[in-house]
Every structure is written in structure tokens, then in C-alpha cells.
Amino acid sequence: MYNSEGKREEKMKISVVSPETGVTYEQIIESIQKEEAKSSDVSGISRAFEKALNTQMVSESTSTATSYKDIFIEASKKFGVSYDLLTAMAQQESGFNKDAVSKTGAMGIMQIMPETAKALGLEHPYDAYENIMAGAKYISQKLKQYKGNLDKALAAYNAGSSVVERYGGVPPYGETRSYVKNVKAIMSRGADVPYTNYISRTASKDDVEADLKKLLSELPQTEEYAVLKNTLAEMNYL
């Protein structure tokens, strides 16, 4: 989607809360819409809440709720790989879709193959945080293996190290060459990282409620705010 200025707007995506709670922010918003179906401006309420969820930025360390941007920053610091590289790879690999699955079986945001996931200790490939961390770890290994040669590291990430060794560099595969070229192009202009709110799989009910209260506190004190607060209270989320 593009706005009036011709800039691309990302549709909000929200990750799933832990199995312990069984609640997702999507379900909360849906519940609000159902509960407030009798009101005149339900869409305005839900949009305001979605905006608060989608633009929340948190601390330097991982917490119950954070944004994809924060996860990439943490991964960059932890594995010594540039933020621009990691986000460019994610955009090229999956378009930041945590549920993406390729025809060859690559999984999640960073498109980790099953055998690679096993070697990296990635137990939950569709968990955004764990997948991004695994992808960062893997590309950091390839960069070390090829002494910082970005083209070889990206080619190995895409096609495998054995192929890179066989050809002494980027193999003559159209897909791999395009991959390397596209990732570097995205790096130069900056990836379009969505401000997606991530909820930890291990979040408890108290964690989720605390996060909802924080998000609610960030909304302006309007009539919509009052309706939203009352609705969440009636639903026992506050």
C-alpha cells in the first residue's frame, strides 16, 4: 500500500502471545470490535489501539514486548553483524514474514533451512526473535569463514558453503547472484523494517496485562481512549 506521498505503508503484523495465555493482540482487537459494534466509531478505536501496538519501541534489552527493529539491533550487537545487512537479508528472504516457508522448506523471517536450524539450535523457527537471532548467528559464521567477504558469505547463506567452495566464489546460479545483488542494493538504501510488535512466547498473563497498560498509557486522552479503556477493563485485560 502507498500513501498520498507515494511512500509505502506496511500493514501491521503482531506476533502471537505464549501458549500459556492463549491470547493474541489480534484477538484483543477483534474482541474490541465485537464489543463495541454498537458504537459509532469502532474503526477509529481499533485503529488508535493498533497504532499504539505497532509503534511501541522498548529498551535495549529484550523484554516481553518489543519491535522487530529492536530485535535486529540486539542481534547486530550480539553477533557483530551490521544492522543494515541483517535487515536487508530479512527483506530479501521473506519480506519480514515470520510465517514464510519456501518451496525448499526454508522457514521464517531469515528463511532457515531445517538442517541449518538444527545445527544452530533453533527450536522454534517461526518465532520471530529466535529466527532472527539464528539468522544473525549463521551469517556471522559465514562472514568469519570467508574472512569478511560479503559476496561469498551471502552466497553461502543462499546456496551453501560447498557450492561457494566449488566455484571459488559466488556460483553461476541466477538465483544466488540475484540474491547477493539484491541484498547489497537493499543495504545501500536501507530496508523497510516494519514496526511490528513482538510478544515473547514465554510471556505470562501478568506480562501481557502490564504491556497492555503501558500501551494504553501511550494513547492520547480522547473519547476513544476512554471507550477503549472501559472495553479492556470489561474484558478483564486491565
C-alpha positions as a LaTeX table, in Angstrom:
\begin{tabular}{lrrr}
\hline
Residue & $x$ (\AA) & $y$ (\AA) & $z$ (\AA) \\
\hline
Met1 & 0.00 & 0.00 & 0.00 \\
Tyr2 & 1.21 & 3.53 & $-0.72$ \\
Asn3 & 0.21 & 6.77 & 0.96 \\
Ser4 & $-0.53$ & 10.15 & $-0.61$ \\
Glu5 & 3.17 & 10.96 & $-0.71$ \\
Gly6 & 3.95 & 7.83 & $-2.68$ \\
Lys7 & 5.66 & 6.12 & 0.24 \\
Arg8 & 4.98 & 2.50 & 1.02 \\
Glu9 & 3.00 & 1.78 & 4.16 \\
Glu10 & 3.46 & $-1.55$ & 5.90 \\
Lys11 & 0.40 & $-3.42$ & 7.14 \\
Met12 & 0.62 & $-4.05$ & 10.86 \\
Lys13 & 1.60 & $-7.54$ & 11.95 \\
Ile14 & 1.54 & $-8.74$ & 15.54 \\
Ser15 & 3.16 & $-11.89$ & 16.87 \\
Val16 & 1.43 & $-14.49$ & 18.99 \\
Val17 & 1.43 & $-14.41$ & 22.76 \\
Ser18 & 2.58 & $-17.53$ & 24.61 \\
Pro19 & 0.58 & $-20.76$ & 24.61 \\
Glu20 & 0.20 & $-20.25$ & 28.35 \\
Thr21 & $-2.16$ & $-17.32$ & 27.84 \\
Gly22 & $-3.61$ & $-18.36$ & 24.51 \\
Val23 & $-4.27$ & $-14.70$ & 23.72 \\
Thr24 & $-3.08$ & $-12.65$ & 20.78 \\
Tyr25 & $-3.28$ & $-8.94$ & 20.21 \\
Glu26 & $-5.24$ & $-9.69$ & 17.05 \\
Gln27 & $-7.86$ & $-11.41$ & 19.21 \\
Ile28 & $-7.92$ & $-8.47$ & 21.59 \\
Ile29 & $-8.56$ & $-6.06$ & 18.74 \\
Glu30 & $-11.20$ & $-8.38$ & 17.29 \\
Ser31 & $-12.87$ & $-8.57$ & 20.69 \\
Ile32 & $-12.87$ & $-4.80$ & 20.96 \\
Gln33 & $-14.50$ & $-4.54$ & 17.57 \\
Lys34 & $-17.19$ & $-7.05$ & 18.57 \\
Glu35 & $-17.80$ & $-5.49$ & 21.97 \\
Glu36 & $-18.03$ & $-2.02$ & 20.50 \\
Ala37 & $-20.06$ & $-3.00$ & 17.45 \\
Lys38 & $-22.92$ & $-0.97$ & 18.88 \\
Ser39 & $-20.81$ & 2.19 & 18.96 \\
Ser40 & $-20.50$ & 4.62 & 16.09 \\
Asp41 & $-16.71$ & 4.73 & 15.70 \\
Val42 & $-15.34$ & 1.24 & 16.26 \\
Ser43 & $-12.81$ & 1.52 & 13.45 \\
Gly44 & $-11.37$ & 4.67 & 14.97 \\
Ile45 & $-10.91$ & 2.95 & 18.30 \\
Ser46 & $-9.26$ & $-0.12$ & 16.87 \\
Arg47 & $-7.01$ & 1.96 & 14.62 \\
Ala48 & $-5.84$ & 4.00 & 17.60 \\
Phe49 & $-5.07$ & 0.85 & 19.55 \\
Glu50 & $-3.34$ & $-0.79$ & 16.60 \\
Lys51 & $-1.19$ & 2.30 & 16.17 \\
Ala52 & $-0.09$ & 2.13 & 19.80 \\
Leu53 & 0.74 & $-1.55$ & 19.47 \\
Asn54 & 2.53 & $-1.16$ & 16.20 \\
Thr55 & 4.78 & 1.77 & 17.05 \\
Gln56 & 5.91 & 0.77 & 20.52 \\
Met57 & 9.67 & 0.92 & 20.94 \\
Val58 & 11.28 & $-0.55$ & 24.03 \\
Ser59 & 14.56 & $-0.89$ & 25.83 \\
Glu60 & 17.97 & $-2.01$ & 24.59 \\
Ser61 & 17.46 & $-5.49$ & 26.01 \\
Thr62 & 14.78 & $-7.98$ & 25.06 \\
Ser63 & 11.60 & $-7.78$ & 27.13 \\
Thr64 & 8.12 & $-9.19$ & 26.94 \\
Ala65 & 7.11 & $-6.93$ & 24.08 \\
Thr66 & 9.46 & $-5.32$ & 21.64 \\
Ser67 & 9.68 & $-4.38$ & 17.98 \\
Tyr68 & 11.37 & $-6.14$ & 15.09 \\
Lys69 & 13.73 & $-3.19$ & 14.82 \\
Asp70 & 14.88 & $-3.73$ & 18.40 \\
Ile71 & 15.41 & $-7.44$ & 17.78 \\
Phe72 & 17.63 & $-6.72$ & 14.77 \\
Ile73 & 19.60 & $-4.18$ & 16.80 \\
Glu74 & 20.14 & $-6.76$ & 19.54 \\
Ala75 & 21.16 & $-9.42$ & 17.01 \\
Ser76 & 23.58 & $-6.99$ & 15.38 \\
Lys77 & 25.29 & $-6.26$ & 18.69 \\
Lys78 & 25.31 & $-9.89$ & 19.83 \\
Phe79 & 26.84 & $-11.37$ & 16.67 \\
Gly80 & 28.84 & $-8.43$ & 15.35 \\
Val81 & 26.90 & $-8.23$ & 12.08 \\
Ser82 & 25.67 & $-4.89$ & 10.76 \\
Tyr83 & 22.03 & $-3.98$ & 11.30 \\
Asp84 & 21.80 & $-2.95$ & 7.64 \\
Leu85 & 22.95 & $-6.37$ & 6.48 \\
Leu86 & 20.57 & $-8.29$ & 8.73 \\
Thr87 & 17.52 & $-6.23$ & 7.82 \\
Ala88 & 18.40 & $-6.33$ & 4.11 \\
Met89 & 18.63 & $-10.10$ & 4.27 \\
Ala90 & 15.29 & $-10.34$ & 6.07 \\
Gln91 & 13.60 & $-8.15$ & 3.49 \\
Gln92 & 15.03 & $-10.17$ & 0.62 \\
Glu93 & 14.44 & $-13.54$ & 2.28 \\
Ser94 & 10.85 & $-13.20$ & 3.47 \\
Gly95 & 9.70 & $-9.60$ & 3.41 \\
Phe96 & 9.78 & $-9.85$ & 7.25 \\
Asn97 & 7.10 & $-12.56$ & 7.21 \\
Lys98 & 7.65 & $-14.72$ & 10.30 \\
Asp99 & 5.42 & $-17.46$ & 8.87 \\
Ala100 & 7.14 & $-17.68$ & 5.48 \\
Val101 & 8.00 & $-21.13$ & 4.11 \\
Ser102 & 9.87 & $-21.56$ & 0.83 \\
Lys103 & 9.35 & $-24.33$ & $-1.71$ \\
Thr104 & 12.56 & $-25.90$ & $-0.41$ \\
Gly105 & 11.44 & $-25.76$ & 3.22 \\
Ala106 & 13.29 & $-22.66$ & 4.44 \\
Met107 & 11.49 & $-21.20$ & 7.43 \\
Gly108 & 10.63 & $-17.86$ & 8.97 \\
Ile109 & 11.91 & $-14.34$ & 8.60 \\
Met110 & 15.51 & $-15.32$ & 7.84 \\
Gln111 & 14.49 & $-18.42$ & 5.86 \\
Ile112 & 16.45 & $-21.01$ & 7.81 \\
Met113 & 16.63 & $-24.50$ & 6.30 \\
Pro114 & 15.63 & $-27.38$ & 8.64 \\
Glu115 & 19.13 & $-28.90$ & 8.80 \\
Thr116 & 20.65 & $-25.47$ & 9.44 \\
Ala117 & 18.05 & $-24.76$ & 12.14 \\
Lys118 & 19.05 & $-27.98$ & 13.87 \\
Ala119 & 22.76 & $-27.11$ & 13.71 \\
Leu120 & 22.05 & $-23.64$ & 15.11 \\
Gly121 & 19.84 & $-24.96$ & 17.89 \\
Leu122 & 16.79 & $-23.17$ & 16.51 \\
Glu123 & 13.87 & $-24.93$ & 18.19 \\
His124 & 11.08 & $-22.54$ & 17.21 \\
Pro125 & 11.76 & $-21.40$ & 13.62 \\
Tyr126 & 8.55 & $-19.38$ & 13.36 \\
Asp127 & 9.28 & $-17.39$ & 16.49 \\
Ala128 & 10.46 & $-14.03$ & 15.14 \\
Tyr129 & 13.04 & $-13.39$ & 17.86 \\
Glu130 & 14.61 & $-16.84$ & 17.73 \\
Asn131 & 14.64 & $-16.93$ & 13.92 \\
Ile132 & 16.32 & $-13.53$ & 13.59 \\
Met133 & 18.93 & $-14.50$ & 16.17 \\
Ala134 & 19.62 & $-17.76$ & 14.35 \\
Gly135 & 19.96 & $-15.99$ & 11.01 \\
Ala136 & 22.34 & $-13.45$ & 12.51 \\
Lys137 & 24.42 & $-16.23$ & 14.05 \\
Tyr138 & 24.56 & $-18.10$ & 10.74 \\
Ile139 & 25.62 & $-15.15$ & 8.57 \\
Ser140 & 28.21 & $-14.19$ & 11.22 \\
Gln141 & 29.69 & $-17.68$ & 10.86 \\
Lys142 & 29.84 & $-17.31$ & 7.09 \\
Leu143 & 31.49 & $-13.90$ & 7.31 \\
Lys144 & 34.16 & $-15.36$ & 9.59 \\
Gln145 & 34.59 & $-18.36$ & 7.31 \\
Tyr146 & 35.19 & $-16.11$ & 4.29 \\
Lys147 & 37.23 & $-13.51$ & 6.18 \\
Gly148 & 34.66 & $-10.75$ & 5.80 \\
Asn149 & 33.97 & $-11.28$ & 2.09 \\
Leu150 & 30.32 & $-10.28$ & 1.92 \\
Asp151 & 29.61 & $-11.73$ & $-1.51$ \\
Lys152 & 30.90 & $-15.17$ & $-0.55$ \\
Ala153 & 29.13 & $-15.09$ & 2.82 \\
Leu154 & 25.79 & $-14.20$ & 1.24 \\
Ala155 & 26.25 & $-16.78$ & $-1.50$ \\
Ala156 & 26.96 & $-19.43$ & 1.14 \\
Tyr157 & 23.89 & $-18.38$ & 3.13 \\
Asn158 & 21.80 & $-18.74$ & $-0.02$ \\
Ala159 & 23.30 & $-21.75$ & $-1.78$ \\
Gly160 & 25.57 & $-23.42$ & 0.77 \\
Ser161 & 29.27 & $-23.25$ & 1.55 \\
Ser162 & 30.08 & $-26.32$ & $-0.55$ \\
Val163 & 28.85 & $-24.55$ & $-3.67$ \\
Val164 & 30.92 & $-21.44$ & $-2.90$ \\
Glu165 & 33.99 & $-23.63$ & $-2.37$ \\
Arg166 & 33.36 & $-25.48$ & $-5.62$ \\
Tyr167 & 33.23 & $-22.28$ & $-7.68$ \\
Gly168 & 35.67 & $-20.26$ & $-5.63$ \\
Gly169 & 33.10 & $-17.55$ & $-5.03$ \\
Val170 & 29.53 & $-16.69$ & $-5.99$ \\
Pro171 & 28.29 & $-19.61$ & $-8.11$ \\
Pro172 & 26.88 & $-19.06$ & $-11.62$ \\
Tyr173 & 23.34 & $-19.56$ & $-10.36$ \\
Gly174 & 20.86 & $-16.87$ & $-11.36$ \\
Glu175 & 19.02 & $-17.08$ & $-8.03$ \\
Thr176 & 22.17 & $-16.77$ & $-5.93$ \\
Arg177 & 23.65 & $-13.95$ & $-7.99$ \\
Ser178 & 20.36 & $-12.06$ & $-7.79$ \\
Tyr179 & 20.22 & $-12.68$ & $-4.07$ \\
Val180 & 23.67 & $-11.23$ & $-3.44$ \\
Lys181 & 22.96 & $-8.26$ & $-5.71$ \\
Asn182 & 19.56 & $-7.54$ & $-4.16$ \\
Val183 & 20.73 & $-7.77$ & $-0.55$ \\
Lys184 & 23.55 & $-5.33$ & $-1.23$ \\
Ala185 & 21.15 & $-2.97$ & $-3.01$ \\
Ile186 & 18.75 & $-3.03$ & $-0.05$ \\
Met187 & 21.66 & $-2.39$ & 2.31 \\
Ser188 & 22.63 & 0.72 & 0.38 \\
Arg189 & 19.16 & 2.26 & 0.51 \\
Gly190 & 18.01 & 0.84 & 3.86 \\
Ala191 & 15.48 & $-1.92$ & 4.45 \\
Asp192 & 11.80 & $-1.18$ & 5.06 \\
Val193 & 11.65 & $-2.68$ & 8.54 \\
Pro194 & 8.02 & $-2.87$ & 9.72 \\
Tyr195 & 7.33 & $-1.57$ & 13.22 \\
Thr196 & 5.92 & $-4.91$ & 14.23 \\
Asn197 & 5.20 & $-5.63$ & 17.85 \\
Tyr198 & 6.70 & $-8.92$ & 19.06 \\
Ile199 & 5.36 & $-10.79$ & 22.05 \\
Ser200 & 7.58 & $-13.38$ & 23.69 \\
Arg201 & 6.36 & $-16.97$ & 23.62 \\
Thr202 & 7.10 & $-17.14$ & 27.33 \\
Ala203 & 5.04 & $-14.08$ & 28.24 \\
Ser204 & 2.80 & $-14.68$ & 31.25 \\
Lys205 & $-0.70$ & $-13.28$ & 31.70 \\
Asp206 & 0.73 & $-10.64$ & 34.05 \\
Asp207 & 3.33 & $-9.69$ & 31.42 \\
Val208 & 0.66 & $-9.23$ & 28.77 \\
Glu209 & $-1.57$ & $-7.21$ & 31.07 \\
Ala210 & 1.34 & $-4.99$ & 32.07 \\
Asp211 & 2.17 & $-4.44$ & 28.42 \\
Leu212 & $-1.44$ & $-3.55$ & 27.59 \\
Lys213 & $-1.48$ & $-0.99$ & 30.38 \\
Lys214 & 1.74 & 0.55 & 29.08 \\
Leu215 & 0.39 & 0.69 & 25.54 \\
Leu216 & $-2.86$ & 2.22 & 26.76 \\
Ser217 & $-0.91$ & 4.88 & 28.65 \\
Glu218 & 0.67 & 5.97 & 25.36 \\
Leu219 & $-2.68$ & 6.81 & 23.75 \\
Pro220 & $-3.92$ & 10.43 & 23.88 \\
Gln221 & $-6.63$ & 11.21 & 26.44 \\
Thr222 & $-9.51$ & 11.31 & 23.97 \\
Glu223 & $-13.06$ & 9.98 & 23.92 \\
Glu224 & $-11.76$ & 6.96 & 22.01 \\
Tyr225 & $-9.24$ & 6.38 & 24.79 \\
Ala226 & $-11.99$ & 6.28 & 27.41 \\
Val227 & $-14.09$ & 3.83 & 25.40 \\
Leu228 & $-11.06$ & 1.61 & 24.77 \\
Lys229 & $-10.05$ & 1.63 & 28.43 \\
Asn230 & $-13.55$ & 0.72 & 29.57 \\
Thr231 & $-13.78$ & $-2.05$ & 26.99 \\
Leu232 & $-10.48$ & $-3.62$ & 28.03 \\
Ala233 & $-11.49$ & $-3.38$ & 31.69 \\
Glu234 & $-14.81$ & $-5.14$ & 30.99 \\
Met235 & $-12.88$ & $-7.86$ & 29.15 \\
Asn236 & $-10.65$ & $-8.29$ & 32.23 \\
Tyr237 & $-7.47$ & $-7.29$ & 30.34 \\
Leu238 & $-6.87$ & $-4.39$ & 32.75 \\
\hline
\end{tabular}
